[in-house]
Amino acid sequence: MGESIEIRHDEDHSKFDLFVDGQVAGVLEYRLDGSVATMFHTEVFGAFGGRGLGAALVRNALDVARSRGWSIVPACWFVRDYIRAHDADADLVASTPS
């Protein structure tokens, strides 16, 4: 295919933007409270769907969270399902108080 895929972390707007060949193709939005990132919306737009780009977007966001020492709240079903399928990332999920 040869397409160019880029994910940019826009910290000022608390989101990760996905670009394919320079076009905006998706977004993952979060809220940061201290060191806890609530990931509440993941979307891959229209014709870009069905190619694994959403998984790449979540993977990038989780890698950033890990590198920053964040824990996450997977409020978005897509992030939650991704973590369920990738046990190695379960340690990033914020524990809930008892």
Secondary structure by P-SEA (a helix, b strand, c coil): cbbbbbbbbcccccbbbbbcccccccbbbbbbccccccccbbbbcccccccaaaaaaaaaaaaaaaaabbbbccccaaaaaaaaaccccccccccccc
